[in-house]
């Protein structure tokens, strides 16, 4: 589908008060979400996605890294060159907004960008994405210290804080860089991060991932940290075929899906607010889908988890979509009060719709 067709599709949806497309129309819903991302949140003058569509023009490095990932989703699904054009514009805009550099003090910010660039390179073979991913990865490795037994720090200047969000994504980067370059050192890094994170940040009896070293509170269990652990252990499984990694991924994903009190009430992945929290569950969805596709799940588990995704998508479109704007609530079970939303929330919903479009092919 080309850009003009997409625009006409979106205009058609604007005049349709139906609760949403049927399950076999996930691609159309994803098209509409992608178009709304650009009409509602894109800064045409500065080429980045703004914090919200209510006048807050703030720049969030890691949100925009996930926006690049979402554009890759759209391109892989459609092969529409409009996506690569927007990817190029966002790449340039992010560089300028970040002060003509790609580094900052937050290691997790850079990790999200490295992950997006690896996928962008795989999708387009544009060398600039691979070069940036490698440069960021080289810098990220300098964040590993011996304090607390190892692990990558969360931010420069705060060596005692070692979080799941700065280690889980790094494990995925290391494994994917190994797949890209066949450098054994990258695989060693992935395994090293796994060993440290499992020892210090994972409750292996339940499969849950804690927020950070020393922060072992039940209130500090966030869906995105579960997602990156699933993603990292899945990557190690696909490389080594060691069942230990696969079972770890399955246990963590299953914990979130099957906990119908805190994390999936009525089978719907919980909302974690606006701001940064708006992105959390989209990240979990991204890696859950990869586990479903690559994890060699038994038939019953795969069927149940695909139904979980479908239920979330149907609830999102029937209950939590504000029309005609086609923006979403952070709680996928309840209607949004207004069309004014943080971009993070929109990105998570778009990840879900792109995921459903992928698995329904």
MOCORNOR-V438772 format. One record per helix or strand of 2 or more residues. SS is the DSSP state (a for helix, b for strand). FROM is the first residue (numbers start at 0). LEN is the number of residues. If there is no record, write none. Layout:
# MOCORNOR-V438772
ss:from:len
SS:FROM:LEN
SS:FROM:LEN
This chain:
# MOCORNOR-V438772
ss:from:len
a:2:12
a:22:19
b:41:2
b:47:2
a:60:18
a:80:17
a:106:18
a:126:17
a:146:3
a:163:3
a:167:14
a:183:18
b:201:2
b:207:2
a:217:3
a:222:18
a:242:16
a:264:3
a:274:20
a:298:21
b:320:2
b:326:2
a:342:17
